[in-house]
Amino acid sequence: MQKEIKEEECDYSFKSTINIQYEVALVGECDVGKTCIWQNYLKGMIPKKTVPTIGVEFETKFVTLSDGSRIKAQIWDTAGQERYRSLTNSHFRKVVGALAIFDLTNKTSLEKLQLWIQELKHHGDGDIQIIIVGNKLDLVQKNPSCRQVSEDDIKQFVKQNKWKVFEISAQVPENVNQCFECLFIDLCKQKTGFRGGEQSQLKLMKQSANLNEGKCKC
C-alpha cells in the first residue's frame, strides 16, 4: 500500500490548479468495476456491492512511488451510462492520464473501450497517457471458462498504440496499486522530463512474463 504524504512534500502534482491541471480518470462501460477499483485504490475498500456512479466523482490522493517519487493526483470515477456521456466528456478536457477498464468476462466491454478512448483523445489532453486494464481476474482464476477476452484479443486491441496492459482484480485485490503506479510514472516522465521513475518502471517490467499473470506489460 502506498504511503500517504503531506501536500507540501510533493515532488509532482497531478491535480487541478489555477494555471495547469493534471487529472486522471477511470473510464469504461457499466459494470466493469471502475468504482470498485477507485474505492480500493483510494480508500483500501473492497465493496461488496456498489451503486452505479452518477456523472463523475473524484478524490485526491497523495502517494509515494516505489522509487521514492512523491505525487498528488486527482482521480476521477466516471459513469458508464450513455445518458451521462456529455457530462463525463466535459471533464475529460482536464484529463492527462487514464485507466481504460474492461471486464475479462465480457468481450463487448473490450470492444466498446475503443469508443471511450476516442472520447478521451477528443476531449482530453492531446498526449494523454492510457493504460488498458482488464478487471475481474479473480473470477477468471476461479473459473477459467468464464473468460471471454483472450490474450490474443487483448494483444490485437493494443498492438497499434502499444498501450500497456494489466489484468487485475479489485475484489482480491490484485495489481490495483501497480497499474496506478505505472500510469503515474509515465506521467512524471512525460510531463516533467523526470527520469527517476525508470527504476520503478523496470521493477514493474520484471514482474511479468505474460498477460495471464496479470502483471504490467510495460
Order of alpha helices (4+ residues) and beta strands (2+ residues): beta-beta-alpha-beta-beta-alpha-beta-alpha-alpha-beta-alpha-alpha-beta-alpha-alpha
